[in-house]
Amino acid sequence: MNKNVKTILMVAGIIMLGYGIYTLIAPEASLSVGPLDVTAQDNSNSYVTIGLGIAALLASFLGGRK
């Protein structure tokens, strides 16, 4: 595998992994009315993003070894 392709996969993997972890932790919406505090979060897409980030990192490290 070309060195440029490995670098691009590594950078994309790190960005996708970071974004997936951020969306997993950060709440999407919150509502505060008096003593009532409600937060809503949908994490289904963040797991896919984390998985793709890990796959891109593995492909950059293991791809094309001779």
CHARMM internal coordinates of N, CA and C (Angstrom, degrees):
IC EDIT
DIST 1 N 1 CA 1.4502
DIST 1 CA 1 C 1.5252
ANGL 1 N 1 CA 1 C 107.54
DIST 1 C 2 N 1.3022
ANGL 1 CA 1 C 2 N 115.15
DIHE 1 N 1 CA 1 C 2 N 142.80
DIST 2 N 2 CA 1.4552
ANGL 1 C 2 N 2 CA 122.18
DIHE 1 CA 1 C 2 N 2 CA -179.81
DIST 2 CA 2 C 1.5316
ANGL 2 N 2 CA 2 C 111.06
DIHE 1 C 2 N 2 CA 2 C -65.75
DIST 2 C 3 N 1.3322
ANGL 2 CA 2 C 3 N 115.68
DIHE 2 N 2 CA 2 C 3 N 146.69
DIST 3 N 3 CA 1.4694
ANGL 2 C 3 N 3 CA 120.18
DIHE 2 CA 2 C 3 N 3 CA -178.56
DIST 3 CA 3 C 1.5287
ANGL 3 N 3 CA 3 C 111.20
DIHE 2 C 3 N 3 CA 3 C -63.50
DIST 3 C 4 N 1.3302
ANGL 3 CA 3 C 4 N 117.65
DIHE 3 N 3 CA 3 C 4 N -35.77
DIST 4 N 4 CA 1.4684
ANGL 3 C 4 N 4 CA 120.61
DIHE 3 CA 3 C 4 N 4 CA 179.34
DIST 4 CA 4 C 1.5223
ANGL 4 N 4 CA 4 C 111.49
DIHE 3 C 4 N 4 CA 4 C -66.47
DIST 4 C 5 N 1.3117
ANGL 4 CA 4 C 5 N 116.84
DIHE 4 N 4 CA 4 C 5 N -38.70
DIST 5 N 5 CA 1.4639
ANGL 4 C 5 N 5 CA 120.98
DIHE 4 CA 4 C 5 N 5 CA 179.42
DIST 5 CA 5 C 1.5308
ANGL 5 N 5 CA 5 C 109.78
DIHE 4 C 5 N 5 CA 5 C -66.32
DIST 5 C 6 N 1.3324
ANGL 5 CA 5 C 6 N 116.74
DIHE 5 N 5 CA 5 C 6 N -40.48
DIST 6 N 6 CA 1.4640
ANGL 5 C 6 N 6 CA 120.15
DIHE 5 CA 5 C 6 N 6 CA 177.82
DIST 6 CA 6 C 1.5238
ANGL 6 N 6 CA 6 C 111.02
DIHE 5 C 6 N 6 CA 6 C -62.36
DIST 6 C 7 N 1.3246
ANGL 6 CA 6 C 7 N 116.52
DIHE 6 N 6 CA 6 C 7 N -41.53
DIST 7 N 7 CA 1.4622
ANGL 6 C 7 N 7 CA 120.58
DIHE 6 CA 6 C 7 N 7 CA 179.65
DIST 7 CA 7 C 1.5241
ANGL 7 N 7 CA 7 C 111.14
DIHE 6 C 7 N 7 CA 7 C -65.18
DIST 7 C 8 N 1.3194
ANGL 7 CA 7 C 8 N 116.88
DIHE 7 N 7 CA 7 C 8 N -43.36
DIST 8 N 8 CA 1.4646
ANGL 7 C 8 N 8 CA 120.87
DIHE 7 CA 7 C 8 N 8 CA 179.45
DIST 8 CA 8 C 1.5273
ANGL 8 N 8 CA 8 C 110.53
DIHE 7 C 8 N 8 CA 8 C -64.00
DIST 8 C 9 N 1.3309
ANGL 8 CA 8 C 9 N 117.25
DIHE 8 N 8 CA 8 C 9 N -42.12
DIST 9 N 9 CA 1.4656
ANGL 8 C 9 N 9 CA 119.99
DIHE 8 CA 8 C 9 N 9 CA 177.90
DIST 9 CA 9 C 1.5187
ANGL 9 N 9 CA 9 C 111.51
DIHE 8 C 9 N 9 CA 9 C -64.33
DIST 9 C 10 N 1.3322
ANGL 9 CA 9 C 10 N 117.09
DIHE 9 N 9 CA 9 C 10 N -37.98
DIST 10 N 10 CA 1.4575
ANGL 9 C 10 N 10 CA 119.85
DIHE 9 CA 9 C 10 N 10 CA -179.79
DIST 10 CA 10 C 1.5273
ANGL 10 N 10 CA 10 C 111.11
DIHE 9 C 10 N 10 CA 10 C -66.93
DIST 10 C 11 N 1.3235
ANGL 10 CA 10 C 11 N 116.67
DIHE 10 N 10 CA 10 C 11 N -44.62
DIST 11 N 11 CA 1.4728
ANGL 10 C 11 N 11 CA 120.33
DIHE 10 CA 10 C 11 N 11 CA 179.76
DIST 11 CA 11 C 1.5244
ANGL 11 N 11 CA 11 C 110.48
DIHE 10 C 11 N 11 CA 11 C -65.16
DIST 11 C 12 N 1.3342
ANGL 11 CA 11 C 12 N 116.86
DIHE 11 N 11 CA 11 C 12 N -43.92
DIST 12 N 12 CA 1.4641
ANGL 11 C 12 N 12 CA 120.25
DIHE 11 CA 11 C 12 N 12 CA 179.16
DIST 12 CA 12 C 1.5246
ANGL 12 N 12 CA 12 C 110.97
DIHE 11 C 12 N 12 CA 12 C -63.88
DIST 12 C 13 N 1.3262
ANGL 12 CA 12 C 13 N 117.74
DIHE 12 N 12 CA 12 C 13 N -39.03
DIST 13 N 13 CA 1.4546
ANGL 12 C 13 N 13 CA 121.22
DIHE 12 CA 12 C 13 N 13 CA 178.45
DIST 13 CA 13 C 1.5169
ANGL 13 N 13 CA 13 C 112.47
DIHE 12 C 13 N 13 CA 13 C -64.26
DIST 13 C 14 N 1.3337
ANGL 13 CA 13 C 14 N 116.76
DIHE 13 N 13 CA 13 C 14 N -41.80
DIST 14 N 14 CA 1.4669
ANGL 13 C 14 N 14 CA 120.34
DIHE 13 CA 13 C 14 N 14 CA 179.14
DIST 14 CA 14 C 1.5202
ANGL 14 N 14 CA 14 C 110.52
DIHE 13 C 14 N 14 CA 14 C -66.22
DIST 14 C 15 N 1.3324
ANGL 14 CA 14 C 15 N 117.29
DIHE 14 N 14 CA 14 C 15 N -42.15
DIST 15 N 15 CA 1.4683
ANGL 14 C 15 N 15 CA 121.04
DIHE 14 CA 14 C 15 N 15 CA 179.94
DIST 15 CA 15 C 1.5304
ANGL 15 N 15 CA 15 C 110.36
DIHE 14 C 15 N 15 CA 15 C -64.82
DIST 15 C 16 N 1.3345
ANGL 15 CA 15 C 16 N 117.19
DIHE 15 N 15 CA 15 C 16 N -45.35
DIST 16 N 16 CA 1.4639
ANGL 15 C 16 N 16 CA 120.18
DIHE 15 CA 15 C 16 N 16 CA -179.28
DIST 16 CA 16 C 1.5211
ANGL 16 N 16 CA 16 C 111.73
DIHE 15 C 16 N 16 CA 16 C -66.60
DIST 16 C 17 N 1.3203
ANGL 16 CA 16 C 17 N 116.98
DIHE 16 N 16 CA 16 C 17 N -37.74
DIST 17 N 17 CA 1.4573
ANGL 16 C 17 N 17 CA 120.44
DIHE 16 CA 16 C 17 N 17 CA 178.28
DIST 17 CA 17 C 1.5255
ANGL 17 N 17 CA 17 C 110.83
DIHE 16 C 17 N 17 CA 17 C -65.93
DIST 17 C 18 N 1.3187
ANGL 17 CA 17 C 18 N 117.01
DIHE 17 N 17 CA 17 C 18 N -43.85
DIST 18 N 18 CA 1.4641
ANGL 17 C 18 N 18 CA 120.71
DIHE 17 CA 17 C 18 N 18 CA 178.41
DIST 18 CA 18 C 1.5179
ANGL 18 N 18 CA 18 C 112.18
DIHE 17 C 18 N 18 CA 18 C -64.63
DIST 18 C 19 N 1.3332
ANGL 18 CA 18 C 19 N 116.87
DIHE 18 N 18 CA 18 C 19 N -43.13
DIST 19 N 19 CA 1.4609
ANGL 18 C 19 N 19 CA 120.22
DIHE 18 CA 18 C 19 N 19 CA 179.66
DIST 19 CA 19 C 1.5294
ANGL 19 N 19 CA 19 C 111.08
DIHE 18 C 19 N 19 CA 19 C -65.94
DIST 19 C 20 N 1.3262
ANGL 19 CA 19 C 20 N 117.16
DIHE 19 N 19 CA 19 C 20 N -38.79
DIST 20 N 20 CA 1.4601
ANGL 19 C 20 N 20 CA 120.26
DIHE 19 CA 19 C 20 N 20 CA 178.82
DIST 20 CA 20 C 1.5151
ANGL 20 N 20 CA 20 C 112.27
DIHE 19 C 20 N 20 CA 20 C -64.84
DIST 20 C 21 N 1.3260
ANGL 20 CA 20 C 21 N 116.90
DIHE 20 N 20 CA 20 C 21 N -41.20
DIST 21 N 21 CA 1.4612
ANGL 20 C 21 N 21 CA 120.32
DIHE 20 CA 20 C 21 N 21 CA 177.71
DIST 21 CA 21 C 1.5204
ANGL 21 N 21 CA 21 C 110.40
DIHE 20 C 21 N 21 CA 21 C -67.41
DIST 21 C 22 N 1.3357
ANGL 21 CA 21 C 22 N 117.10
DIHE 21 N 21 CA 21 C 22 N -38.68
DIST 22 N 22 CA 1.4715
ANGL 21 C 22 N 22 CA 120.31
DIHE 21 CA 21 C 22 N 22 CA 178.37
DIST 22 CA 22 C 1.5213
ANGL 22 N 22 CA 22 C 111.10
DIHE 21 C 22 N 22 CA 22 C -62.68
DIST 22 C 23 N 1.3327
ANGL 22 CA 22 C 23 N 117.50
DIHE 22 N 22 CA 22 C 23 N -45.61
DIST 23 N 23 CA 1.4691
ANGL 22 C 23 N 23 CA 119.73
DIHE 22 CA 22 C 23 N 23 CA -179.58
DIST 23 CA 23 C 1.5205
ANGL 23 N 23 CA 23 C 111.56
DIHE 22 C 23 N 23 CA 23 C -70.04
DIST 23 C 24 N 1.3158
ANGL 23 CA 23 C 24 N 117.66
DIHE 23 N 23 CA 23 C 24 N -23.89
DIST 24 N 24 CA 1.4596
ANGL 23 C 24 N 24 CA 120.81
DIHE 23 CA 23 C 24 N 24 CA 176.83
DIST 24 CA 24 C 1.5206
ANGL 24 N 24 CA 24 C 111.10
DIHE 23 C 24 N 24 CA 24 C -72.39
DIST 24 C 25 N 1.3247
ANGL 24 CA 24 C 25 N 116.92
DIHE 24 N 24 CA 24 C 25 N -35.68
DIST 25 N 25 CA 1.4630
ANGL 24 C 25 N 25 CA 121.72
DIHE 24 CA 24 C 25 N 25 CA -175.40
DIST 25 CA 25 C 1.5260
ANGL 25 N 25 CA 25 C 112.36
DIHE 24 C 25 N 25 CA 25 C -89.31
DIST 25 C 26 N 1.3246
ANGL 25 CA 25 C 26 N 117.71
DIHE 25 N 25 CA 25 C 26 N -44.68
DIST 26 N 26 CA 1.4662
ANGL 25 C 26 N 26 CA 121.71
DIHE 25 CA 25 C 26 N 26 CA -174.34
DIST 26 CA 26 C 1.5278
ANGL 26 N 26 CA 26 C 110.89
DIHE 25 C 26 N 26 CA 26 C -72.61
DIST 26 C 27 N 1.3289
ANGL 26 CA 26 C 27 N 118.04
DIHE 26 N 26 CA 26 C 27 N 131.44
DIST 27 N 27 CA 1.4680
ANGL 26 C 27 N 27 CA 119.91
DIHE 26 CA 26 C 27 N 27 CA 177.86
DIST 27 CA 27 C 1.5272
ANGL 27 N 27 CA 27 C 111.19
DIHE 26 C 27 N 27 CA 27 C -72.24
DIST 27 C 28 N 1.3269
ANGL 27 CA 27 C 28 N 116.25
DIHE 27 N 27 CA 27 C 28 N 146.05
DIST 28 N 28 CA 1.4569
ANGL 27 C 28 N 28 CA 121.04
DIHE 27 CA 27 C 28 N 28 CA 179.94
DIST 28 CA 28 C 1.5201
ANGL 28 N 28 CA 28 C 111.85
DIHE 27 C 28 N 28 CA 28 C -77.32
DIST 28 C 29 N 1.2940
ANGL 28 CA 28 C 29 N 116.65
DIHE 28 N 28 CA 28 C 29 N -48.86
DIST 29 N 29 CA 1.4605
ANGL 28 C 29 N 29 CA 120.17
DIHE 28 CA 28 C 29 N 29 CA -176.54
DIST 29 CA 29 C 1.5179
ANGL 29 N 29 CA 29 C 109.27
DIHE 28 C 29 N 29 CA 29 C -142.84
DIST 29 C 30 N 1.3152
ANGL 29 CA 29 C 30 N 115.55
DIHE 29 N 29 CA 29 C 30 N 144.38
DIST 30 N 30 CA 1.4648
ANGL 29 C 30 N 30 CA 119.32
DIHE 29 CA 29 C 30 N 30 CA 176.92
DIST 30 CA 30 C 1.5185
ANGL 30 N 30 CA 30 C 109.02
DIHE 29 C 30 N 30 CA 30 C -138.99
DIST 30 C 31 N 1.3029
ANGL 30 CA 30 C 31 N 115.72
DIHE 30 N 30 CA 30 C 31 N 149.07
DIST 31 N 31 CA 1.4511
ANGL 30 C 31 N 31 CA 122.82
DIHE 30 CA 30 C 31 N 31 CA -179.26
DIST 31 CA 31 C 1.5144
ANGL 31 N 31 CA 31 C 107.86
DIHE 30 C 31 N 31 CA 31 C -135.76
DIST 31 C 32 N 1.3256
ANGL 31 CA 31 C 32 N 116.01
DIHE 31 N 31 CA 31 C 32 N 130.37
DIST 32 N 32 CA 1.4491
ANGL 31 C 32 N 32 CA 120.76
DIHE 31 CA 31 C 32 N 32 CA -179.81
DIST 32 CA 32 C 1.5231
ANGL 32 N 32 CA 32 C 108.54
DIHE 31 C 32 N 32 CA 32 C -128.55
DIST 32 C 33 N 1.3414
ANGL 32 CA 32 C 33 N 115.40
DIHE 32 N 32 CA 32 C 33 N 113.27
DIST 33 N 33 CA 1.4527
ANGL 32 C 33 N 33 CA 121.91
DIHE 32 CA 32 C 33 N 33 CA 178.80
DIST 33 CA 33 C 1.5243
ANGL 33 N 33 CA 33 C 107.49
DIHE 32 C 33 N 33 CA 33 C -127.35
DIST 33 C 34 N 1.3135
ANGL 33 CA 33 C 34 N 116.06
DIHE 33 N 33 CA 33 C 34 N 104.15
DIST 34 N 34 CA 1.4614
ANGL 33 C 34 N 34 CA 120.50
DIHE 33 CA 33 C 34 N 34 CA -178.79
DIST 34 CA 34 C 1.5207
ANGL 34 N 34 CA 34 C 110.81
DIHE 33 C 34 N 34 CA 34 C 60.92
DIST 34 C 35 N 1.3221
ANGL 34 CA 34 C 35 N 117.54
DIHE 34 N 34 CA 34 C 35 N -128.09
DIST 35 N 35 CA 1.4626
ANGL 34 C 35 N 35 CA 119.69
DIHE 34 CA 34 C 35 N 35 CA 179.82
DIST 35 CA 35 C 1.5299
ANGL 35 N 35 CA 35 C 113.26
DIHE 34 C 35 N 35 CA 35 C -81.11
DIST 35 C 36 N 1.3373
ANGL 35 CA 35 C 36 N 117.72
DIHE 35 N 35 CA 35 C 36 N -6.68
DIST 36 N 36 CA 1.4533
ANGL 35 C 36 N 36 CA 122.35
DIHE 35 CA 35 C 36 N 36 CA -177.46
DIST 36 CA 36 C 1.5291
ANGL 36 N 36 CA 36 C 110.04
DIHE 35 C 36 N 36 CA 36 C -89.76
DIST 36 C 37 N 1.3338
ANGL 36 CA 36 C 37 N 116.95
DIHE 36 N 36 CA 36 C 37 N 127.26
DIST 37 N 37 CA 1.4545
ANGL 36 C 37 N 37 CA 122.36
DIHE 36 CA 36 C 37 N 37 CA 178.93
DIST 37 CA 37 C 1.5256
ANGL 37 N 37 CA 37 C 108.33
DIHE 36 C 37 N 37 CA 37 C -128.12
DIST 37 C 38 N 1.3418
ANGL 37 CA 37 C 38 N 117.20
DIHE 37 N 37 CA 37 C 38 N 118.03
DIST 38 N 38 CA 1.4557
ANGL 37 C 38 N 38 CA 122.50
DIHE 37 CA 37 C 38 N 38 CA -175.64
DIST 38 CA 38 C 1.5201
ANGL 38 N 38 CA 38 C 108.98
DIHE 37 C 38 N 38 CA 38 C -122.14
DIST 38 C 39 N 1.3448
ANGL 38 CA 38 C 39 N 117.01
DIHE 38 N 38 CA 38 C 39 N 131.61
DIST 39 N 39 CA 1.4574
ANGL 38 C 39 N 39 CA 121.54
DIHE 38 CA 38 C 39 N 39 CA 174.15
DIST 39 CA 39 C 1.5191
ANGL 39 N 39 CA 39 C 108.74
DIHE 38 C 39 N 39 CA 39 C -125.97
DIST 39 C 40 N 1.3189
ANGL 39 CA 39 C 40 N 116.45
DIHE 39 N 39 CA 39 C 40 N 143.59
DIST 40 N 40 CA 1.4590
ANGL 39 C 40 N 40 CA 122.35
DIHE 39 CA 39 C 40 N 40 CA 178.69
DIST 40 CA 40 C 1.5228
ANGL 40 N 40 CA 40 C 108.52
DIHE 39 C 40 N 40 CA 40 C -122.48
DIST 40 C 41 N 1.3213
ANGL 40 CA 40 C 41 N 115.44
DIHE 40 N 40 CA 40 C 41 N 139.29
DIST 41 N 41 CA 1.4539
ANGL 40 C 41 N 41 CA 119.78
DIHE 40 CA 40 C 41 N 41 CA -176.50
DIST 41 CA 41 C 1.5240
ANGL 41 N 41 CA 41 C 109.43
DIHE 40 C 41 N 41 CA 41 C -147.38
DIST 41 C 42 N 1.3290
ANGL 41 CA 41 C 42 N 116.25
DIHE 41 N 41 CA 41 C 42 N 134.95
DIST 42 N 42 CA 1.4582
ANGL 41 C 42 N 42 CA 122.76
DIHE 41 CA 41 C 42 N 42 CA 176.46
DIST 42 CA 42 C 1.5283
ANGL 42 N 42 CA 42 C 107.38
DIHE 41 C 42 N 42 CA 42 C -120.88
DIST 42 C 43 N 1.3228
ANGL 42 CA 42 C 43 N 117.33
DIHE 42 N 42 CA 42 C 43 N 110.46
DIST 43 N 43 CA 1.4585
ANGL 42 C 43 N 43 CA 121.73
DIHE 42 CA 42 C 43 N 43 CA -173.55
DIST 43 CA 43 C 1.5212
ANGL 43 N 43 CA 43 C 113.92
DIHE 42 C 43 N 43 CA 43 C -102.72
DIST 43 C 44 N 1.3155
ANGL 43 CA 43 C 44 N 119.01
DIHE 43 N 43 CA 43 C 44 N 8.65
DIST 44 N 44 CA 1.4559
ANGL 43 C 44 N 44 CA 120.15
DIHE 43 CA 43 C 44 N 44 CA -173.51
DIST 44 CA 44 C 1.5278
ANGL 44 N 44 CA 44 C 112.52
DIHE 43 C 44 N 44 CA 44 C -65.51
DIST 44 C 45 N 1.3154
ANGL 44 CA 44 C 45 N 118.54
DIHE 44 N 44 CA 44 C 45 N -37.48
DIST 45 N 45 CA 1.4609
ANGL 44 C 45 N 45 CA 120.75
DIHE 44 CA 44 C 45 N 45 CA -179.81
DIST 45 CA 45 C 1.5181
ANGL 45 N 45 CA 45 C 112.46
DIHE 44 C 45 N 45 CA 45 C -77.25
DIST 45 C 46 N 1.3097
ANGL 45 CA 45 C 46 N 118.50
DIHE 45 N 45 CA 45 C 46 N -26.08
DIST 46 N 46 CA 1.4549
ANGL 45 C 46 N 46 CA 120.35
DIHE 45 CA 45 C 46 N 46 CA -177.91
DIST 46 CA 46 C 1.5274
ANGL 46 N 46 CA 46 C 111.38
DIHE 45 C 46 N 46 CA 46 C -68.91
DIST 46 C 47 N 1.3311
ANGL 46 CA 46 C 47 N 118.42
DIHE 46 N 46 CA 46 C 47 N -33.30
DIST 47 N 47 CA 1.4638
ANGL 46 C 47 N 47 CA 120.56
DIHE 46 CA 46 C 47 N 47 CA 177.79
DIST 47 CA 47 C 1.5272
ANGL 47 N 47 CA 47 C 110.93
DIHE 46 C 47 N 47 CA 47 C -66.40
DIST 47 C 48 N 1.3154
ANGL 47 CA 47 C 48 N 117.27
DIHE 47 N 47 CA 47 C 48 N -37.88
DIST 48 N 48 CA 1.4602
ANGL 47 C 48 N 48 CA 121.14
DIHE 47 CA 47 C 48 N 48 CA 177.83
DIST 48 CA 48 C 1.5291
ANGL 48 N 48 CA 48 C 110.06
DIHE 47 C 48 N 48 CA 48 C -66.07
DIST 48 C 49 N 1.3227
ANGL 48 CA 48 C 49 N 117.41
DIHE 48 N 48 CA 48 C 49 N -42.41
DIST 49 N 49 CA 1.4572
ANGL 48 C 49 N 49 CA 121.55
DIHE 48 CA 48 C 49 N 49 CA 179.67
DIST 49 CA 49 C 1.5279
ANGL 49 N 49 CA 49 C 111.17
DIHE 48 C 49 N 49 CA 49 C -64.49
DIST 49 C 50 N 1.3178
ANGL 49 CA 49 C 50 N 117.05
DIHE 49 N 49 CA 49 C 50 N -41.33
DIST 50 N 50 CA 1.4663
ANGL 49 C 50 N 50 CA 120.63
DIHE 49 CA 49 C 50 N 50 CA 177.46
DIST 50 CA 50 C 1.5244
ANGL 50 N 50 CA 50 C 110.35
DIHE 49 C 50 N 50 CA 50 C -64.13
DIST 50 C 51 N 1.3098
ANGL 50 CA 50 C 51 N 117.49
DIHE 50 N 50 CA 50 C 51 N -43.07
DIST 51 N 51 CA 1.4677
ANGL 50 C 51 N 51 CA 121.37
DIHE 50 CA 50 C 51 N 51 CA 178.87
DIST 51 CA 51 C 1.5195
ANGL 51 N 51 CA 51 C 112.39
DIHE 50 C 51 N 51 CA 51 C -62.51
DIST 51 C 52 N 1.3293
ANGL 51 CA 51 C 52 N 117.20
DIHE 51 N 51 CA 51 C 52 N -42.69
DIST 52 N 52 CA 1.4597
ANGL 51 C 52 N 52 CA 120.28
DIHE 51 CA 51 C 52 N 52 CA 178.03
DIST 52 CA 52 C 1.5263
ANGL 52 N 52 CA 52 C 111.85
DIHE 51 C 52 N 52 CA 52 C -67.26
DIST 52 C 53 N 1.3198
ANGL 52 CA 52 C 53 N 116.70
DIHE 52 N 52 CA 52 C 53 N -35.06
DIST 53 N 53 CA 1.4619
ANGL 52 C 53 N 53 CA 120.31
DIHE 52 CA 52 C 53 N 53 CA 177.00
DIST 53 CA 53 C 1.5147
ANGL 53 N 53 CA 53 C 111.50
DIHE 52 C 53 N 53 CA 53 C -64.92
DIST 53 C 54 N 1.3283
ANGL 53 CA 53 C 54 N 116.72
DIHE 53 N 53 CA 53 C 54 N -42.89
DIST 54 N 54 CA 1.4653
ANGL 53 C 54 N 54 CA 120.72
DIHE 53 CA 53 C 54 N 54 CA 178.13
DIST 54 CA 54 C 1.5256
ANGL 54 N 54 CA 54 C 110.26
DIHE 53 C 54 N 54 CA 54 C -65.75
DIST 54 C 55 N 1.3285
ANGL 54 CA 54 C 55 N 117.41
DIHE 54 N 54 CA 54 C 55 N -40.07
DIST 55 N 55 CA 1.4640
ANGL 54 C 55 N 55 CA 120.63
DIHE 54 CA 54 C 55 N 55 CA 178.84
DIST 55 CA 55 C 1.5282
ANGL 55 N 55 CA 55 C 110.94
DIHE 54 C 55 N 55 CA 55 C -64.17
DIST 55 C 56 N 1.3284
ANGL 55 CA 55 C 56 N 117.75
DIHE 55 N 55 CA 55 C 56 N -39.80
DIST 56 N 56 CA 1.4668
ANGL 55 C 56 N 56 CA 120.35
DIHE 55 CA 55 C 56 N 56 CA 178.80
DIST 56 CA 56 C 1.5212
ANGL 56 N 56 CA 56 C 111.03
DIHE 55 C 56 N 56 CA 56 C -67.16
DIST 56 C 57 N 1.3370
ANGL 56 CA 56 C 57 N 117.34
DIHE 56 N 56 CA 56 C 57 N -38.76
DIST 57 N 57 CA 1.4674
ANGL 56 C 57 N 57 CA 119.98
DIHE 56 CA 56 C 57 N 57 CA 176.75
DIST 57 CA 57 C 1.5234
ANGL 57 N 57 CA 57 C 111.38
DIHE 56 C 57 N 57 CA 57 C -65.01
DIST 57 C 58 N 1.3204
ANGL 57 CA 57 C 58 N 117.32
DIHE 57 N 57 CA 57 C 58 N -42.95
DIST 58 N 58 CA 1.4598
ANGL 57 C 58 N 58 CA 119.96
DIHE 57 CA 57 C 58 N 58 CA 178.35
DIST 58 CA 58 C 1.5255
ANGL 58 N 58 CA 58 C 111.28
DIHE 57 C 58 N 58 CA 58 C -64.37
DIST 58 C 59 N 1.3158
ANGL 58 CA 58 C 59 N 117.43
DIHE 58 N 58 CA 58 C 59 N -39.50
DIST 59 N 59 CA 1.4584
ANGL 58 C 59 N 59 CA 120.74
DIHE 58 CA 58 C 59 N 59 CA 178.17
DIST 59 CA 59 C 1.5304
ANGL 59 N 59 CA 59 C 111.30
DIHE 58 C 59 N 59 CA 59 C -65.17
DIST 59 C 60 N 1.3198
ANGL 59 CA 59 C 60 N 116.88
DIHE 59 N 59 CA 59 C 60 N -34.84
DIST 60 N 60 CA 1.4713
ANGL 59 C 60 N 60 CA 119.06
DIHE 59 CA 59 C 60 N 60 CA -179.87
DIST 60 CA 60 C 1.5227
ANGL 60 N 60 CA 60 C 110.87
DIHE 59 C 60 N 60 CA 60 C -72.93
DIST 60 C 61 N 1.3284
ANGL 60 CA 60 C 61 N 118.05
DIHE 60 N 60 CA 60 C 61 N -33.03
DIST 61 N 61 CA 1.4662
ANGL 60 C 61 N 61 CA 120.30
DIHE 60 CA 60 C 61 N 61 CA -179.40
DIST 61 CA 61 C 1.5311
ANGL 61 N 61 CA 61 C 112.32
DIHE 60 C 61 N 61 CA 61 C -82.92
DIST 61 C 62 N 1.3125
ANGL 61 CA 61 C 62 N 117.59
DIHE 61 N 61 CA 61 C 62 N -37.33
DIST 62 N 62 CA 1.4585
ANGL 61 C 62 N 62 CA 120.52
DIHE 61 CA 61 C 62 N 62 CA -173.41
DIST 62 CA 62 C 1.5199
ANGL 62 N 62 CA 62 C 114.22
DIHE 61 C 62 N 62 CA 62 C -100.44
DIST 62 C 63 N 1.3041
ANGL 62 CA 62 C 63 N 118.53
DIHE 62 N 62 CA 62 C 63 N -13.44
DIST 63 N 63 CA 1.4556
ANGL 62 C 63 N 63 CA 121.63
DIHE 62 CA 62 C 63 N 63 CA -174.62
DIST 63 CA 63 C 1.5194
ANGL 63 N 63 CA 63 C 113.43
DIHE 62 C 63 N 63 CA 63 C -73.20
DIST 63 C 64 N 1.3342
ANGL 63 CA 63 C 64 N 115.70
DIHE 63 N 63 CA 63 C 64 N 128.13
DIST 64 N 64 CA 1.4514
ANGL 63 C 64 N 64 CA 121.92
DIHE 63 CA 63 C 64 N 64 CA 170.98
DIST 64 CA 64 C 1.5136
ANGL 64 N 64 CA 64 C 116.64
DIHE 63 C 64 N 64 CA 64 C 72.86
DIST 64 C 65 N 1.3150
ANGL 64 CA 64 C 65 N 118.16
DIHE 64 N 64 CA 64 C 65 N 29.60
DIST 65 N 65 CA 1.4743
ANGL 64 C 65 N 65 CA 119.09
DIHE 64 CA 64 C 65 N 65 CA 176.30
DIST 65 CA 65 C 1.5158
ANGL 65 N 65 CA 65 C 109.48
DIHE 64 C 65 N 65 CA 65 C -75.32
DIST 65 C 66 N 1.3282
ANGL 65 CA 65 C 66 N 115.12
DIHE 65 N 65 CA 65 C 66 N 139.51
DIST 66 N 66 CA 1.4725
ANGL 65 C 66 N 66 CA 119.73
DIHE 65 CA 65 C 66 N 66 CA -179.90
DIST 66 CA 66 C 1.4979
ANGL 66 N 66 CA 66 C 110.74
DIHE 65 C 66 N 66 CA 66 C -116.53
END
COOR INIT
IC SEED 1 N 1 CA 1 C
IC BUILD
